[in-house]
Amino acid sequence: MPATASPAALLTALFVVLLLGALLCWLAVRARTAPSAAAPTAERDVLRRRVADLEAGAGRQRELEAVLSPVAATLGRVEEQVRVLERDRVEQYGRLAEQLTAVREGSEALRAETAQLAGALRSPSARGAWGEVQLRRVVEHAGMLERVDFSEQSTGTNRDGRVVRPDLVVHLPGGKQVVVDAKAPLAAFLEASEADGERRRGRRAAHARALRAHVDSLAAKEYWTACELSPEFVVCFVPGEAFLAAACEADPALLEHAMGRRVVLATPTTLLALLRTVALTWQQEAVAGSARELFDVGRELYDRLGTLGGHTAALGRTLHRAVEDYNRLVGTLERRVLVSARRIRDLDVADADLPAPEPLEDAVRPLAAPELLEDAGEGEARLRRA
């Protein structure tokens, strides 16, 4: 039969069992709580890394803002300028729209007036009157005066005995004259301005033929034979640059044909240049006349200066003789009269002394100018003859 265990052994065994149980319990608890304790540590590390990342990002943000702040200021100024430009653009577009409206209205008014003028110029008499008015305006703009520098509708007879009546006769220095005619044909040109395409070219060709026929008609009248000292040509006034340009475009030989027929085709520009040349010639003629008159007056003045020299020399000699006569009078007075007068004073008949006149010592200034001395003798002779 086994021996019974002692109490001490039992207590020791019990303590060991309890210690093992406590160890097992701690190990179980440790194993159970270890994952929950590691989680805060991991989260703390994550948060620390995020804070570091945020601080690094904030630093980069500040650096980026420092770099981009001038760009932002420049963009602000650009935005302001763009806003001002946009405002100015709107205003300019508004003014441009107003100008375009005014131009359109002016074009419509011009088109209407052109249509009215074209309708009025369909009449030959109206075209002739309009050409004469245009010619009169050009002549007046050149500074010429009617009945002085030019004459209108003057009548003359050419060498064939035909009576001709030019629209304008321009007077040149020396009695010369230039004849100007203002009746250029315009009917075909007005019809061409209203036509299109091939019909327009046809009407312009008709306009050139009409102008060529008018040149031949003017050449046949020989206006220059009806005017004295007139150059052997006549000026055909075309009242618009477009009229002559259209005719020359359709007929390039028109100008040569006209010059060969002694007819000068002149638009307002060329006629104005011609008339300004005539006005300049008149001015030079007036200057030459004034110079001749000044020369005559100068010669007359020079002759009269000689006569004045003669008068002056005669007057000087007269004054010299008067001084000599006065000095002789003073000498006679002192030697003959005052001696007796002083004896009266010595006899106590008179108390005051008689003043004694002084002789004149100043001499007459002689003439020194050669112009006066040259004709002094002739002037004196004229005085003696007078």
VOPAGU-2260 file (C-alpha; in pm, 1 decimal, decimal comma):
REM VOPAGU-2260
SITE   aa  ch    i         X         Y         Z
SITE  MET   A    0       0,0       0,0       0,0
SITE  PRO   A    1     156,9     332,9     -97,6
SITE  ALA   A    2     277,2     571,6     160,3
SITE  THR   A    3      70,7     877,0     230,7
SITE  ALA   A    4     215,3    1215,7      92,3
SITE  SER   A    5     327,2    1476,0     333,5
SITE  PRO   A    6     142,5    1815,5     359,1
SITE  ALA   A    7     447,4    2008,7     246,2
SITE  ALA   A    8     473,1    1813,5     -70,6
SITE  LEU   A    9     110,1    1866,9    -134,6
SITE  LEU   A   10     142,4    2237,0     -82,8
SITE  THR   A   11     440,1    2248,1    -313,9
SITE  ALA   A   12     261,1    2055,3    -580,1
SITE  LEU   A   13     -42,4    2277,5    -541,8
SITE  PHE   A   14     171,0    2596,5    -574,7
SITE  VAL   A   15     337,7    2462,2    -887,2
SITE  VAL   A   16       2,3    2375,1   -1036,7
SITE  LEU   A   17    -129,4    2723,2    -952,1
SITE  LEU   A   18     182,7    2884,9   -1094,3
SITE  LEU   A   19     150,9    2685,8   -1412,4
SITE  GLY   A   20    -215,9    2776,4   -1440,9
SITE  ALA   A   21    -134,9    3146,5   -1386,8
SITE  LEU   A   22     138,7    3125,6   -1649,6
SITE  LEU   A   23     -92,7    2956,8   -1889,9
SITE  CYS   A   24    -359,4    3221,1   -1825,6
SITE  TRP   A   25    -105,3    3504,9   -1881,6
SITE  LEU   A   26      14,1    3346,5   -2198,6
SITE  ALA   A   27    -342,2    3313,3   -2319,9
SITE  VAL   A   28    -420,7    3672,1   -2232,2
SITE  ARG   A   29     -94,3    3788,3   -2390,1
SITE  ALA   A   30    -168,6    3604,3   -2705,1
SITE  ARG   A   31    -518,6    3746,1   -2710,3
SITE  THR   A   32    -417,2    4117,6   -2644,3
SITE  ALA   A   33    -101,8    4137,2   -2861,8
SITE  PRO   A   34    -277,4    4224,5   -3193,8
SITE  SER   A   35    -486,1    4501,2   -3029,4
SITE  ALA   A   36    -171,9    4663,5   -2884,8
SITE  ALA   A   37      14,0    4659,4   -3218,4
SITE  ALA   A   38    -270,9    4840,7   -3403,5
SITE  PRO   A   39    -223,5    5186,0   -3230,6
SITE  THR   A   40     145,2    5172,7   -3298,5
SITE  ALA   A   41      90,6    5108,8   -3666,9
SITE  GLU   A   42    -175,4    5385,8   -3689,6
SITE  ARG   A   43      59,1    5624,5   -3510,3
SITE  ASP   A   44     331,6    5550,2   -3762,4
SITE  VAL   A   45      89,4    5604,5   -4049,5
SITE  LEU   A   46     -27,1    5934,5   -3902,3
SITE  ARG   A   47     332,6    6043,3   -3850,6
SITE  ARG   A   48     411,6    5968,1   -4215,7
SITE  ARG   A   49      97,9    6154,3   -4333,3
SITE  VAL   A   50     191,1    6458,4   -4122,3
SITE  ALA   A   51     539,5    6452,4   -4271,0
SITE  ASP   A   52     392,1    6426,0   -4620,0
SITE  LEU   A   53     150,4    6713,1   -4549,2
SITE  GLU   A   54     430,4    6933,2   -4417,1
SITE  ALA   A   55     641,1    6854,6   -4722,7
SITE  GLY   A   56     342,4    6929,4   -4947,8
SITE  ALA   A   57     278,0    7259,0   -4763,1
SITE  GLY   A   58     643,4    7359,4   -4812,5
SITE  ARG   A   59     624,6    7280,4   -5182,4
SITE  GLN   A   60     296,7    7473,7   -5198,3
SITE  ARG   A   61     460,6    7778,7   -5041,1
SITE  GLU   A   62     754,4    7755,0   -5281,8
SITE  LEU   A   63     515,4    7721,8   -5574,3
SITE  GLU   A   64     314,6    8022,1   -5453,3
SITE  ALA   A   65     635,7    8227,5   -5421,7
SITE  VAL   A   66     731,7    8133,4   -5776,1
SITE  LEU   A   67     384,7    8188,6   -5923,2
SITE  SER   A   68     294,7    8513,8   -5742,2
SITE  PRO   A   69     465,4    8738,4   -6011,2
SITE  VAL   A   70     291,8    8536,0   -6279,2
SITE  ALA   A   71     -38,0    8587,0   -6098,9
SITE  ALA   A   72      23,8    8964,3   -6077,0
SITE  THR   A   73     112,8    8973,9   -6446,1
SITE  LEU   A   74    -196,5    8774,4   -6532,8
SITE  GLY   A   75    -401,2    9020,5   -6329,3
SITE  ARG   A   76    -262,3    9313,6   -6525,3
SITE  VAL   A   77    -314,9    9127,2   -6852,2
SITE  GLU   A   78    -671,4    9055,9   -6751,8
SITE  GLU   A   79    -726,2    9426,7   -6677,0
SITE  GLN   A   80    -577,4    9526,2   -7011,1
SITE  VAL   A   81    -789,3    9267,5   -7187,7
SITE  ARG   A   82   -1094,2    9407,7   -7013,8
SITE  VAL   A   83   -1002,2    9762,0   -7124,3
SITE  LEU   A   84    -932,9    9644,1   -7478,7
SITE  GLU   A   85   -1262,4    9463,8   -7487,6
SITE  ARG   A   86   -1440,8    9777,7   -7373,6
SITE  ASP   A   87   -1257,6    9987,1   -7634,8
SITE  ARG   A   88   -1330,6    9725,9   -7899,1
SITE  VAL   A   89   -1699,7    9743,2   -7822,2
SITE  GLU   A   90   -1691,4   10123,7   -7840,0
SITE  GLN   A   91   -1492,0   10120,7   -8163,3
SITE  TYR   A   92   -1722,1    9866,3   -8317,3
SITE  GLY   A   93   -2009,9   10091,2   -8220,9
SITE  ARG   A   94   -1847,5   10393,7   -8383,2
SITE  LEU   A   95   -1750,8   10184,6   -8684,6
SITE  ALA   A   96   -2109,0   10072,4   -8718,9
SITE  GLU   A   97   -2218,0   10437,6   -8705,6
SITE  GLN   A   98   -1958,7   10530,8   -8970,7
SITE  LEU   A   99   -2064,8   10242,2   -9190,6
SITE  THR   A  100   -2423,9   10352,5   -9153,3
SITE  ALA   A  101   -2326,5   10707,8   -9247,9
SITE  VAL   A  102   -2123,5   10578,1   -9545,0
SITE  ARG   A  103   -2412,3   10362,3   -9656,3
SITE  GLU   A  104   -2652,7   10654,5   -9628,4
SITE  GLY   A  105   -2405,5   10878,6   -9813,0
SITE  SER   A  106   -2362,0   10614,7  -10084,0
SITE  GLU   A  107   -2735,5   10581,6  -10121,3
SITE  ALA   A  108   -2773,1   10960,1  -10138,2
SITE  LEU   A  109   -2487,2   10978,9  -10391,6
SITE  ARG   A  110   -2642,5   10700,2  -10593,2
SITE  ALA   A  111   -2974,6   10882,4  -10592,5
SITE  GLU   A  112   -2810,8   11211,3  -10691,4
SITE  THR   A  113   -2608,9   11033,9  -10959,7
SITE  ALA   A  114   -2924,7   10878,7  -11093,7
SITE  GLN   A  115   -3091,5   11220,9  -11095,1
SITE  LEU   A  116   -2789,7   11375,1  -11266,2
SITE  ALA   A  117   -2778,6   11095,4  -11520,6
SITE  GLY   A  118   -3148,9   11143,3  -11587,5
SITE  ALA   A  119   -3100,3   11518,0  -11623,5
SITE  LEU   A  120   -2798,6   11476,1  -11852,7
SITE  ARG   A  121   -2995,6   11264,9  -12098,3
SITE  SER   A  122   -3110,6   11589,5  -12253,7
SITE  PRO   A  123   -2849,2   11733,4  -12497,2
SITE  SER   A  124   -2925,4   12089,2  -12384,2
SITE  ALA   A  125   -2881,3   11989,9  -12019,6
SITE  ARG   A  126   -2548,3   11820,5  -12098,8
SITE  GLY   A  127   -2428,6   12131,5  -12277,8
SITE  ALA   A  128   -2533,0   12360,2  -11992,3
SITE  TRP   A  129   -2367,2   12130,1  -11736,5
SITE  GLY   A  130   -2044,0   12124,9  -11937,8
SITE  GLU   A  131   -2043,6   12505,8  -11955,2
SITE  VAL   A  132   -2100,2   12529,6  -11579,1
SITE  GLN   A  133   -1813,5   12287,6  -11513,1
SITE  LEU   A  134   -1591,3   12488,5  -11745,8
SITE  ARG   A  135   -1686,7   12811,7  -11571,1
SITE  ARG   A  136   -1600,5   12662,4  -11231,6
SITE  VAL   A  137   -1259,0   12546,8  -11351,7
SITE  VAL   A  138   -1183,5   12890,2  -11497,4
SITE  GLU   A  139   -1289,3   13069,2  -11179,1
SITE  HIS   A  140   -1089,8   12823,9  -10967,9
SITE  ALA   A  141    -784,8   12916,7  -11175,8
SITE  GLY   A  142    -829,2   13277,7  -11056,1
SITE  MET   A  143    -930,8   13426,8  -11392,1
SITE  LEU   A  144   -1183,4   13709,7  -11431,7
SITE  GLU   A  145   -1457,8   13732,1  -11693,8
SITE  ARG   A  146   -1411,5   13996,1  -11964,3
SITE  VAL   A  147   -1055,3   14046,0  -11838,0
SITE  ASP   A  148    -886,5   13706,9  -11867,0
SITE  PHE   A  149   -1154,8   13525,7  -12068,1
SITE  SER   A  150   -1473,7   13582,8  -12267,5
SITE  GLU   A  151   -1777,5   13356,9  -12301,4
SITE  GLN   A  152   -1987,1   13291,7  -12610,0
SITE  SER   A  153   -1793,2   13536,0  -12827,9
SITE  THR   A  154   -1873,1   13531,1  -13199,9
SITE  GLY   A  155   -1623,8   13524,0  -13485,3
SITE  THR   A  156   -1586,0   13426,9  -13850,2
SITE  ASN   A  157   -1335,0   13166,6  -13964,5
SITE  ARG   A  158   -1142,6   13176,7  -14290,3
SITE  ASP   A  159   -1420,3   12987,4  -14472,5
SITE  GLY   A  160   -1669,6   13262,0  -14384,9
SITE  ARG   A  161   -1857,0   13046,5  -14130,2
SITE  VAL   A  162   -1976,0   13214,4  -13811,7
SITE  VAL   A  163   -1841,9   13027,8  -13509,6
SITE  ARG   A  164   -1926,7   13080,6  -13144,5
SITE  PRO   A  165   -1683,4   12911,7  -12903,5
SITE  ASP   A  166   -1789,2   12854,0  -12544,1
SITE  LEU   A  167   -1480,2   13023,0  -12399,8
SITE  VAL   A  168   -1192,1   13234,5  -12530,1
SITE  VAL   A  169    -894,6   13267,6  -12295,3
SITE  HIS   A  170    -691,0   13584,9  -12344,6
SITE  LEU   A  171    -311,6   13552,5  -12344,7
SITE  PRO   A  172     -50,7   13828,0  -12307,6
SITE  GLY   A  173      31,6   14003,7  -12630,9
SITE  GLY   A  174    -324,6   13983,6  -12764,6
SITE  LYS   A  175    -313,7   13605,8  -12814,1
SITE  GLN   A  176    -619,8   13385,4  -12754,7
SITE  VAL   A  177    -698,3   13019,0  -12686,7
SITE  VAL   A  178   -1039,6   12873,9  -12779,9
SITE  VAL   A  179   -1213,7   12622,2  -12548,4
SITE  ASP   A  180   -1521,7   12416,3  -12641,8
SITE  ALA   A  181   -1736,6   12250,8  -12369,8
SITE  LYS   A  182   -1981,9   12038,3  -12572,1
SITE  ALA   A  183   -1836,8   11688,5  -12528,0
SITE  PRO   A  184   -2079,6   11398,6  -12603,8
SITE  LEU   A  185   -2180,9   11198,6  -12292,1
SITE  ALA   A  186   -2501,0   11012,4  -12387,5
SITE  ALA   A  187   -2331,3   10680,1  -12468,2
SITE  PHE   A  188   -2121,7   10694,4  -12150,7
SITE  LEU   A  189   -2434,1   10745,6  -11937,3
SITE  GLU   A  190   -2597,1   10447,4  -12104,8
SITE  ALA   A  191   -2283,3   10238,8  -12044,4
SITE  SER   A  192   -2290,0   10322,7  -11672,0
SITE  GLU   A  193   -2633,2   10158,0  -11647,0
SITE  ALA   A  194   -2546,6    9851,1  -11858,5
SITE  ASP   A  195   -2364,9    9528,5  -11771,5
SITE  GLY   A  196   -2118,2    9299,7  -11943,8
SITE  GLU   A  197   -2097,2    9304,1  -12318,0
SITE  ARG   A  198   -2354,9    9580,5  -12353,1
SITE  ARG   A  199   -2141,4    9809,8  -12135,6
SITE  ARG   A  200   -1836,3    9750,5  -12355,4
SITE  GLY   A  201   -2047,3    9823,3  -12661,5
SITE  ARG   A  202   -2176,8   10150,4  -12519,1
SITE  ARG   A  203   -1824,4   10257,0  -12420,4
SITE  ALA   A  204   -1708,1   10189,9  -12775,8
SITE  ALA   A  205   -2000,1   10404,8  -12895,4
SITE  HIS   A  206   -1890,5   10675,9  -12650,6
SITE  ALA   A  207   -1537,3   10667,8  -12795,1
SITE  ARG   A  208   -1674,2   10691,5  -13150,2
SITE  ALA   A  209   -1894,8   10985,7  -13053,1
SITE  LEU   A  210   -1600,8   11167,1  -12894,7
SITE  ARG   A  211   -1385,3   11099,8  -13204,1
SITE  ALA   A  212   -1662,9   11238,3  -13426,6
SITE  HIS   A  213   -1685,4   11547,8  -13203,0
SITE  VAL   A  214   -1308,1   11597,0  -13240,9
SITE  ASP   A  215   -1345,4   11587,4  -13619,4
SITE  SER   A  216   -1631,1   11838,2  -13598,4
SITE  LEU   A  217   -1423,5   12080,8  -13389,6
SITE  ALA   A  218   -1127,4   12045,9  -13624,1
SITE  ALA   A  219   -1349,8   12127,7  -13921,6
SITE  LYS   A  220   -1467,7   12454,6  -13761,6
SITE  GLU   A  221   -1107,8   12589,7  -13737,7
SITE  TYR   A  222   -1178,0   12815,7  -13441,8
SITE  TRP   A  223    -822,5   12951,5  -13442,7
SITE  THR   A  224    -881,8   13127,5  -13775,4
SITE  ALA   A  225   -1164,8   13329,5  -13620,0
SITE  CYS   A  226    -945,0   13468,5  -13340,0
SITE  GLU   A  227    -651,0   13699,9  -13378,6
SITE  LEU   A  228    -306,9   13561,7  -13291,9
SITE  SER   A  229    -457,3   13232,1  -13172,5
SITE  PRO   A  230    -246,5   12912,7  -13162,9
SITE  GLU   A  231    -360,2   12664,3  -13424,2
SITE  PHE   A  232    -550,3   12432,5  -13191,9
SITE  VAL   A  233    -875,1   12420,9  -12997,8
SITE  VAL   A  234    -926,5   12281,0  -12648,5
SITE  CYS   A  235   -1208,8   12027,5  -12617,1
SITE  PHE   A  236   -1318,6   12030,5  -12252,9
SITE  VAL   A  237   -1432,7   11689,9  -12123,2
SITE  PRO   A  238   -1610,4   11763,3  -11789,9
SITE  GLY   A  239   -1489,3   11450,4  -11608,0
SITE  GLU   A  240   -1182,9   11230,2  -11583,2
SITE  ALA   A  241   -1394,0   10914,5  -11615,4
SITE  PHE   A  242   -1544,9   11028,3  -11946,4
SITE  LEU   A  243   -1208,2   11063,5  -12118,5
SITE  ALA   A  244   -1063,0   10752,7  -11949,4
SITE  ALA   A  245   -1350,9   10535,1  -12072,0
SITE  ALA   A  246   -1315,6   10669,7  -12426,2
SITE  CYS   A  247    -937,5   10615,5  -12431,2
SITE  GLU   A  248    -983,9   10263,8  -12293,3
SITE  ALA   A  249   -1219,3   10178,8  -12576,3
SITE  ASP   A  250   -1015,1   10370,5  -12837,3
SITE  PRO   A  251    -643,3   10391,3  -12739,2
SITE  ALA   A  252    -558,6   10599,3  -13048,6
SITE  LEU   A  253    -811,6   10871,1  -12963,3
SITE  LEU   A  254    -560,3   11115,7  -12811,8
SITE  GLU   A  255    -319,3   11083,7  -13104,6
SITE  HIS   A  256    -607,5   11131,7  -13347,4
SITE  ALA   A  257    -718,9   11445,7  -13162,7
SITE  MET   A  258    -367,9   11595,0  -13154,9
SITE  GLY   A  259    -329,3   11520,2  -13523,6
SITE  ARG   A  260    -651,9   11714,6  -13586,0
SITE  ARG   A  261    -527,5   12009,6  -13371,9
SITE  VAL   A  262    -771,8   11934,6  -13093,2
SITE  VAL   A  263    -654,4   11906,9  -12731,6
SITE  LEU   A  264    -872,7   11683,8  -12512,0
SITE  ALA   A  265    -862,2   11839,3  -12164,1
SITE  THR   A  266   -1022,1   11719,5  -11840,8
SITE  PRO   A  267   -1076,6   11958,6  -11547,9
SITE  THR   A  268    -731,5   11871,9  -11410,7
SITE  THR   A  269    -537,9   11934,8  -11730,3
SITE  LEU   A  270    -741,7   12244,7  -11816,9
SITE  LEU   A  271    -677,9   12385,9  -11468,9
SITE  ALA   A  272    -304,0   12334,3  -11519,5
SITE  LEU   A  273    -326,7   12512,0  -11857,0
SITE  LEU   A  274    -519,8   12805,5  -11712,5
SITE  ARG   A  275    -282,5   12833,4  -11415,6
SITE  THR   A  276       2,3   12858,4  -11667,9
SITE  VAL   A  277    -185,2   13136,4  -11847,9
SITE  ALA   A  278    -243,8   13316,1  -11515,7
SITE  LEU   A  279     128,9   13288,1  -11437,3
SITE  THR   A  280     206,8   13435,1  -11778,7
SITE  TRP   A  281     -21,2   13729,5  -11701,5
SITE  GLN   A  282     155,0   13778,6  -11368,6
SITE  GLN   A  283     494,0   13780,2  -11539,3
SITE  GLU   A  284     358,5   14025,6  -11796,5
SITE  ALA   A  285     236,3   14250,9  -11515,9
SITE  VAL   A  286     574,6   14229,5  -11343,1
SITE  ALA   A  287     751,4   14313,2  -11669,4
SITE  GLY   A  288     518,8   14612,3  -11722,4
SITE  SER   A  289     584,1   14732,3  -11369,4
SITE  ALA   A  290     956,9   14693,9  -11425,1
SITE  ARG   A  291     936,7   14904,9  -11742,4
SITE  GLU   A  292     731,9   15167,2  -11562,4
SITE  LEU   A  293     977,6   15163,2  -11272,9
SITE  PHE   A  294    1264,1   15211,7  -11520,2
SITE  ASP   A  295    1090,4   15513,0  -11678,9
SITE  VAL   A  296    1012,1   15664,3  -11339,8
SITE  GLY   A  297    1374,0   15611,6  -11228,9
SITE  ARG   A  298    1510,1   15789,2  -11535,7
SITE  GLU   A  299    1266,0   16072,7  -11485,9
SITE  LEU   A  300    1360,4   16099,4  -11119,5
SITE  TYR   A  301    1730,2   16105,4  -11211,2
SITE  ASP   A  302    1671,4   16389,0  -11458,2
SITE  ARG   A  303    1472,6   16582,4  -11200,6
SITE  LEU   A  304    1751,7   16535,0  -10946,9
SITE  GLY   A  305    1981,1   16707,7  -11195,1
SITE  THR   A  306    1734,5   16995,6  -11226,2
SITE  LEU   A  307    1711,9   17013,3  -10848,4
SITE  GLY   A  308    2093,1   17028,2  -10833,7
SITE  GLY   A  309    2088,3   17332,4  -11063,5
SITE  HIS   A  310    1829,4   17504,8  -10846,5
SITE  THR   A  311    2028,3   17421,4  -10533,8
SITE  ALA   A  312    2354,3   17555,7  -10680,3
SITE  ALA   A  313    2182,8   17878,0  -10789,6
SITE  LEU   A  314    2026,4   17919,1  -10447,4
SITE  GLY   A  315    2366,5   17859,9  -10281,4
SITE  ARG   A  316    2529,0   18130,4  -10494,4
SITE  THR   A  317    2242,6   18366,6  -10416,3
SITE  LEU   A  318    2284,0   18301,9  -10045,7
SITE  HIS   A  319    2660,1   18359,3  -10078,0
SITE  ARG   A  320    2602,2   18694,6  -10246,8
SITE  ALA   A  321    2347,3   18784,4   -9978,9
SITE  VAL   A  322    2605,3   18710,4   -9707,9
SITE  GLU   A  323    2864,1   18920,7   -9887,7
SITE  ASP   A  324    2613,8   19208,4   -9925,9
SITE  TYR   A  325    2523,9   19178,5   -9559,0
SITE  ASN   A  326    2891,0   19190,1   -9454,0
SITE  ARG   A  327    2950,2   19497,3   -9674,5
SITE  LEU   A  328    2645,7   19657,4   -9513,6
SITE  VAL   A  329    2785,3   19582,1   -9167,7
SITE  GLY   A  330    3121,1   19733,6   -9265,4
SITE  THR   A  331    2955,6   20051,6   -9401,0
SITE  LEU   A  332    2743,1   20072,0   -9087,3
SITE  GLU   A  333    3046,0   20048,3   -8861,2
SITE  ARG   A  334    3269,9   20284,1   -9063,3
SITE  ARG   A  335    3017,3   20546,8   -9172,5
SITE  VAL   A  336    2706,6   20547,0   -8956,2
SITE  LEU   A  337    2809,8   20440,1   -8607,4
SITE  VAL   A  338    3100,1   20687,3   -8600,3
SITE  SER   A  339    2857,7   20980,8   -8632,8
SITE  ALA   A  340    2619,8   20819,4   -8384,6
SITE  ARG   A  341    2896,5   20789,9   -8122,8
SITE  ARG   A  342    2974,9   21162,8   -8162,4
SITE  ILE   A  343    2609,7   21235,0   -8072,6
SITE  ARG   A  344    2656,1   21028,1   -7758,3
SITE  ASP   A  345    2977,1   21216,4   -7675,9
SITE  LEU   A  346    2777,6   21544,6   -7689,6
SITE  ASP   A  347    2546,0   21400,3   -7417,7
SITE  VAL   A  348    2250,4   21398,9   -7653,9
SITE  ALA   A  349    2195,3   21024,5   -7603,1
SITE  ASP   A  350    2272,1   20802,3   -7307,3
SITE  ALA   A  351    2264,0   20442,0   -7441,8
SITE  ASP   A  352    2527,0   20290,1   -7667,3
SITE  LEU   A  353    2423,0   20166,1   -8009,1
SITE  PRO   A  354    2477,0   19792,4   -8061,1
SITE  ALA   A  355    2722,4   19702,3   -8332,0
SITE  PRO   A  356    2606,0   19420,6   -8566,1
SITE  GLU   A  357    2841,5   19130,1   -8618,3
SITE  PRO   A  358    2938,2   19015,6   -8968,9
SITE  LEU   A  359    2832,8   18665,9   -9086,0
SITE  GLU   A  360    3117,0   18417,0   -9092,9
SITE  ASP   A  361    2921,6   18099,2   -9194,4
SITE  ALA   A  362    2958,2   17996,7   -9556,0
SITE  VAL   A  363    2707,2   17814,3   -9773,5
SITE  ARG   A  364    2779,5   17438,5   -9788,0
SITE  PRO   A  365    2884,1   17347,7  -10141,8
SITE  LEU   A  366    2723,7   17058,0  -10332,8
SITE  ALA   A  367    2920,5   16731,8  -10323,3
SITE  ALA   A  368    2692,3   16468,9  -10488,5
SITE  PRO   A  369    2808,9   16397,3  -10845,3
SITE  GLU   A  370    2447,7   16355,9  -10960,1
SITE  LEU   A  371    2374,4   16713,6  -10852,7
SITE  LEU   A  372    2705,1   16861,4  -10972,1
SITE  GLU   A  373    2675,9   16691,4  -11311,4
SITE  ASP   A  374    2364,5   16878,2  -11414,9
SITE  ALA   A  375    2403,4   17188,0  -11197,7
SITE  GLY   A  376    2514,9   17392,5  -11498,2
SITE  GLU   A  377    2223,7   17262,9  -11707,0
SITE  GLY   A  378    1981,5   17341,0  -11423,1
SITE  GLU   A  379    2115,3   17694,2  -11392,2
SITE  ALA   A  380    2081,1   17741,3  -11766,6
SITE  ARG   A  381    1719,8   17627,5  -11743,6
SITE  LEU   A  382    1660,5   17880,5  -11464,4
SITE  ARG   A  383    1809,8   18161,5  -11673,8
SITE  ARG   A  384    1594,3   18057,9  -11969,3
SITE  ALA   A  385    1287,4   18050,6  -11741,6
